[in-house]
Amino acid sequence: MTTASGATLGAATSIDLGRPRLLYLTLMLGHMAQGIAFTAFVAALPQMAHDLGPRGAFVAQMTMALAALGIMLGALVSGAIMEKAGTRLTMLGSIVALGIAGSSALLSHGSALLLASRFIVGFATACMVTTCVWGIAAEYHGARRAQAIGMAAALGSGTSLVCTLLGGYLAQRGGWSLAFAQYPAFAALALLLSAVSLRQVRPKRETIGVAPLPYILGLLPLYMLGAILFAVMFMGSTQFAFILEEDGIGNPSTRSLIMSSITVVSVGVSAIYGMLQQRLGVAGTFIVGLIAMSVGLAAIGRGTGSAYAVLGAGLMGVYVGLVVPFVYHEVTERTELSVRSRAIGLLSAFCFFGAFLNPLVFASLGRLIGLRGVFLAVAVAMAGLALATAARLLRRRAAAAPAGG
């Protein structure tokens, strides 16, 4: 799953310490950190729920929400932090915070400490992403920049897949807390790589002559839609594991294999998003994603057993692979260059606010209609949104037809 902040992306003094290949790898770390932030222990959520007391299921789901909240707030302020602290200090400090906070579950199973550490992990991740995206834009240009950004996204998704599988294995071997060992291990490697390749540069604040309010108001419906779409997207990492447990899939490794198929499919679908968008249009591609999610959630809610779970996971992957680029593509199309980076940062904040709301909304709804009922209800909502989008698209085409004739 990509974030951005309001950091200015422009020409700057080189941030290379004389090791360009290592610097390239360092600038991939932000998206990789975002991948590990949500997937290191996702397959072990039911185990966590059993050990965390009467409200264990809610606390386990809130570990995802607090990381999303940290990313949301970090996306808003990380640009300012980097302007004051500089690239090197921001990156190194964020990596240290990620490693220490991420390893807290290895030392204590207290709910308060666990949730606080998850917020710090999310915040640190947002700062890393901002530094890396700014660094890519400052260091590379043209096709090289596009290639680097694409590679960062691919490595982020790949990290999500590896950490999901590894987390399930570690949880099976040594309990759910062992899955958190991935954080200090990743941080140690990232710290070494950054220390030898990343130079200290303080980005200059860009003076923008466009008032922020007009573009914020114009994009507010899209921002709110993004929050809803991400809240639904995080059902795959927050509630899905509990459905699998209800289906009798108690082995964390098996759960991680099923859940990782979301990432596998989303990577492939994202890779052909441009081709689909050219053939189906932006709205048509969005509709395909909504239909896939509706069918996938319905399969999970109505069916039992691994076959329905794998089918649902694959269709959720289609949704993720289409909806995430859709919202970011829409923002880039609707904004001028002078405000685009800030608009994308605000979109990230709204999207991860939706992720934060996921357990708050769906856990409460689950107590009323059951977890499977939640999946079915959201499936109906996604189908309704797809129909509404299709109707709007048809109205636009009908209105444009006379002019075309």
C-alpha positions in Angstrom: 0.0 0.0 0.0 2.2 4.7 -1.1 2.2 8.0 0.9 3.4 11.5 0.1 3.8 14.6 2.1 3.9 18.4 1.5 7.7 18.4 1.2 8.9 20.5 -1.8 10.3 18.3 -4.6 12.7 20.3 -6.5 16.4 20.9 -7.4 18.7 20.7 -4.5 22.4 20.1 -3.6 23.2 16.5 -4.1 22.4 14.3 -1.2 25.0 11.6 -2.3 28.0 11.0 -0.1 29.8 9.5 -3.0 28.2 6.1 -3.1 25.4 6.5 -5.7 24.4 2.8 -5.8 24.0 2.7 -2.0 22.1 6.0 -2.1 19.7 4.5 -4.6 19.0 1.6 -2.2 18.7 4.1 0.7 16.0 6.0 -1.2 14.0 2.8 -1.5 13.8 2.4 2.3 10.8 4.7 2.9 8.3 2.6 0.9 9.9 -0.6 2.3 9.4 0.8 5.8 5.7 1.5 5.0 5.4 -2.1 3.9 6.7 -3.5 7.0 4.8 -1.1 9.2 1.5 -2.9 8.5 2.4 -6.5 7.6 5.1 -7.7 10.0 2.6 -9.3 12.4 -0.7 -9.1 10.5 -1.1 -12.9 10.3 -0.7 -13.1 14.0 -3.6 -10.7 15.0 -5.8 -13.5 16.3 -3.0 -14.8 18.5 -2.5 -11.3 19.8 -6.2 -10.9 20.6 -6.1 -14.1 22.7 -3.2 -12.8 24.8 -4.3 -9.2 25.2 -7.3 -9.7 27.5 -11.1 -9.3 27.2 -10.8 -6.5 24.6 -7.9 -8.2 22.9 -9.6 -8.3 19.5 -10.2 -4.6 19.5 -6.7 -3.8 20.8 -5.2 -6.1 18.1 -7.1 -4.2 15.4 -6.2 -0.9 16.9 -2.5 -1.7 16.4 -3.2 -1.2 12.7 -5.3 2.0 13.3 -2.6 3.6 15.5 0.1 3.1 12.8 -2.2 4.6 10.3 -2.9 7.6 12.6 0.9 8.0 12.9 1.3 8.0 9.2 -1.6 10.4 8.8 -0.1 13.0 11.2 3.5 12.3 10.0 2.4 13.0 6.4 1.2 16.5 7.5 4.3 17.6 9.4 7.2 15.5 8.0 8.0 18.1 5.4 8.5 20.8 8.0 10.6 18.4 10.1 12.9 17.7 7.2 13.2 21.5 6.5 14.5 22.0 10.1 16.4 18.8 10.7 17.7 18.0 7.2 17.7 14.9 5.2 20.3 12.9 7.1 19.1 13.6 10.6 15.5 13.1 9.7 16.2 9.7 8.1 18.5 8.4 10.8 16.3 9.6 13.6 13.2 8.0 12.0 15.0 4.7 11.5 16.1 4.6 15.1 12.5 5.4 16.3 11.1 2.7 14.0 13.5 0.1 15.4 13.0 0.9 19.0 9.2 1.4 18.9 8.8 -1.6 16.6 10.6 -3.9 19.0 8.6 -2.9 22.1 6.4 -6.0 21.9 9.5 -8.2 22.3 9.9 -6.6 25.8 6.3 -6.1 27.0 2.8 -7.2 26.1 1.1 -4.2 27.7 -1.7 -2.8 25.6 -0.9 0.9 26.3 2.8 0.5 25.3 2.0 -1.6 22.3 -0.5 1.0 20.9 1.8 4.0 21.6 4.7 2.2 19.9 2.5 1.6 16.8 1.8 5.3 16.5 5.5 6.0 16.7 6.2 3.4 14.0 3.6 5.0 11.7 5.0 8.5 12.3 8.6 7.5 11.7 7.6 5.7 8.5 5.9 8.9 7.2 9.1 10.8 7.8 11.1 8.2 6.0 8.8 8.2 3.0 9.0 12.0 2.8 12.8 12.0 3.0 13.1 9.3 0.3 10.5 10.8 -2.1 12.2 14.3 -1.7 15.6 12.7 -2.3 14.5 10.8 -5.4 13.1 14.0 -6.9 16.2 16.0 -6.0 18.7 13.5 -7.1 17.1 12.1 -10.3 15.4 13.6 -13.3 13.2 12.6 -16.2 13.0 8.9 -16.9 15.5 8.1 -14.2 13.2 9.7 -11.6 10.1 7.9 -12.8 12.0 4.6 -12.7 13.2 5.2 -9.2 9.7 6.0 -7.9 8.3 3.0 -9.6 11.0 0.8 -8.1 10.4 2.2 -4.7 6.7 1.3 -5.0 7.5 -2.2 -6.2 10.0 -2.8 -3.4 7.4 -1.5 -0.9 4.9 -4.1 -2.1 7.5 -6.8 -2.2 8.5 -6.0 1.4 4.9 -6.3 2.4 4.7 -9.7 0.9 7.9 -11.0 2.5 7.1 -9.6 5.9 3.6 -11.1 5.9 5.0 -14.5 5.2 7.9 -14.2 7.6 5.7 -12.8 10.3 3.4 -15.8 10.0 6.4 -18.2 10.3 7.9 -16.4 13.2 4.6 -16.3 15.1 4.1 -20.0 14.6 7.6 -20.7 15.8 7.9 -18.4 18.8 4.6 -16.6 19.4 3.1 -13.4 18.0 5.7 -11.1 19.7 8.5 -12.8 17.8 7.1 -11.3 14.5 8.0 -7.9 15.8 11.7 -8.9 15.6 11.5 -7.8 12.0 11.5 -4.1 13.0 14.9 -3.9 14.7 16.4 -6.2 12.1 15.1 -3.9 9.3 16.1 -0.8 11.2 19.7 -2.0 11.7 20.2 -2.6 8.0 18.5 0.6 7.1 20.6 2.6 9.6 23.8 1.2 8.2 22.8 1.9 4.6 21.7 5.4 5.3 24.7 6.3 7.4 27.2 5.6 4.6 25.2 7.0 1.7 22.9 9.9 2.6 24.3 13.5 2.9 22.8 16.2 5.1 20.8 18.7 3.1 18.1 21.1 4.3 15.4 21.6 1.7 14.4 25.2 1.0 10.9 26.1 1.8 9.0 26.8 -1.5 7.0 30.0 -1.6 3.7 29.2 -3.3 1.6 32.0 -4.7 -1.6 30.0 -4.7 -3.8 30.1 -1.6 -4.3 26.6 -0.2 -8.0 26.9 0.5 -9.3 26.7 -3.1 -7.6 23.5 -4.0 -8.5 21.9 -0.6 -12.2 22.7 -1.1 -12.1 21.5 -4.7 -10.5 18.2 -3.7 -12.5 17.7 -0.5 -14.9 15.2 -2.1 -12.0 13.1 -3.4 -10.3 13.3 -0.1 -13.4 12.0 1.7 -13.7 9.3 -0.9 -10.1 8.3 -0.4 -10.7 8.0 3.4 -13.7 5.6 2.7 -11.8 3.6 0.2 -8.8 3.1 2.5 -11.0 2.2 5.4 -12.5 -0.6 3.3 -9.0 -1.6 1.9 -7.7 -2.1 5.5 -10.3 -4.8 6.0 -7.8 -7.1 4.3 -5.2 -6.5 7.1 -7.4 -5.8 10.1 -10.5 -8.0 10.0 -9.6 -10.7 7.4 -7.4 -12.7 9.8 -10.3 -13.1 12.2 -12.5 -14.5 9.4 -9.8 -17.0 8.5 -9.7 -18.1 12.1 -13.5 -18.5 12.2 -13.1 -20.7 9.1 -10.8 -23.0 11.0 -7.5 -21.7 9.5 -5.6 -21.4 12.8 -2.1 -21.8 11.6 -0.5 -18.3 11.3 1.7 -19.4 8.4 -1.3 -20.6 6.5 -3.1 -17.4 7.2 -0.1 -15.4 6.0 0.0 -17.3 2.8 -3.7 -16.5 2.0 -3.4 -12.9 3.1 -0.2 -12.3 1.1 -2.1 -13.1 -2.1 -3.7 -9.7 -1.7 -0.3 -8.1 -2.1 0.7 -10.5 -4.9 -2.4 -9.7 -7.0 -2.2 -5.9 -6.2 1.4 -5.7 -7.5 0.4 -7.3 -10.8 -2.7 -5.2 -11.2 -1.0 -2.0 -10.4 1.6 -2.7 -13.1 -1.2 -2.7 -15.7 -3.2 0.1 -14.3 -2.0 2.5 -17.0 -3.1 0.1 -19.7 -6.5 -0.5 -18.1 -7.0 3.2 -17.7 -6.3 3.9 -21.3 -8.8 1.2 -22.4 -11.6 1.7 -19.8 -11.0 5.3 -18.7 -10.3 6.5 -15.2 -13.9 6.0 -14.0 -14.2 2.6 -15.8 -11.1 1.3 -14.1 -12.4 2.5 -10.7 -15.7 0.7 -11.3 -13.8 -2.6 -12.0 -12.0 -2.2 -8.7 -15.2 -1.6 -6.8 -16.9 -4.6 -8.4 -13.9 -6.8 -7.5 -14.0 -5.7 -3.9 -17.8 -6.2 -3.7 -17.6 -9.8 -5.0 -14.5 -10.5 -2.9 -16.1 -9.4 0.3 -19.3 -11.2 -0.5 -17.3 -14.4 -1.1 -15.5 -14.1 2.2 -18.7 -13.2 4.1 -20.9 -15.9 2.6 -18.5 -18.7 2.0 -16.4 -20.8 4.4 -13.1 -22.5 3.8 -9.8 -21.7 2.2 -11.2 -21.7 -1.4 -13.5 -18.8 -0.7 -10.8 -17.1 1.3 -8.3 -17.3 -1.5 -10.9 -16.0 -4.0 -11.8 -13.1 -1.8 -8.1 -12.3 -1.1 -7.4 -12.2 -4.9 -10.3 -9.9 -5.6 -9.3 -7.6 -2.7 -5.9 -7.5 -4.4 -7.6 -6.3 -7.6 -9.3 -3.5 -5.6 -6.0 -2.4 -4.0 -4.2 -2.5 -7.2 -6.7 -0.3 -9.0 -8.1 2.0 -6.3 -4.7 3.2 -4.8 -3.3 4.5 -8.1 -6.8 5.8 -8.9 -7.0 8.3 -6.0 -3.4 9.5 -6.5 -3.9 9.8 -10.3 -7.0 11.9 -9.7 -5.2 14.3 -7.4 -2.4 14.8 -9.9 -4.9 15.5 -12.7 -6.9 18.0 -10.7 -4.0 20.1 -9.2 -1.5 22.6 -10.5 2.2 21.9 -10.2 2.6 24.6 -7.5 0.3 22.9 -5.0 0.6 19.2 -6.2 3.0 17.9 -3.6 0.9 19.4 -0.7 -2.3 18.1 -2.3 -0.9 14.6 -2.4 0.3 14.9 1.2 -3.1 15.9 2.3 -4.6 13.0 0.4 -2.3 10.6 2.2 -3.5 12.1 5.5 -7.1 11.6 4.6 -6.5 8.1 3.3 -4.7 6.9 6.5 -7.4 8.6 8.6 -9.8 6.2 6.9 -7.4 3.4 7.8 -7.4 4.6 11.4 -11.2 4.7 11.5 -11.4 1.1 10.2 -11.5 -0.8 13.5 -13.5 1.9 15.3 -16.3 1.7 12.7 -16.2 -2.0 11.8 -15.6 -3.4 15.2 -18.7 -1.5 16.5 -20.7 -2.7 13.5 -19.4 -6.2 14.0 -20.8 -6.3 17.5 -24.2 -5.6 16.0 -24.3 -7.8 12.9 -21.3 -10.1 13.3 -18.0 -10.0 11.4 -19.4 -11.8 8.4 -22.3 -9.4 8.4 -19.8 -6.5 8.2 -18.2 -8.1 5.1 -21.6 -8.5 3.4 -22.7 -5.0 4.3 -19.6 -3.4 2.9 -19.9 -5.6 -0.2 -23.3 -4.1 -0.7 -22.0 -0.6 -0.2 -19.2 -1.2 -2.7 -21.7 -2.5 -5.2 -23.8 0.6 -4.7 -20.9 2.9 -5.2 -20.0 1.1 -8.4 -23.6 1.5 -9.7 -23.6 5.2 -8.7 -20.2 5.8 -10.5 -21.5 3.9 -13.6 -24.7 6.0 -13.7 -22.7 9.2 -13.4 -20.4 8.0 -16.2 -23.4 7.2 -18.4 -24.9 10.7 -17.7 -21.7 12.4 -18.7 -21.5 10.4 -21.9 -25.1 11.1 -22.8 -24.6 14.9 -22.1 -21.5 14.9 -24.3 -23.1 12.9 -27.1 -24.9 15.9 -28.8 -21.7 17.9 -28.9 -19.9 15.0 -30.4 -22.6 14.6 -33.1 
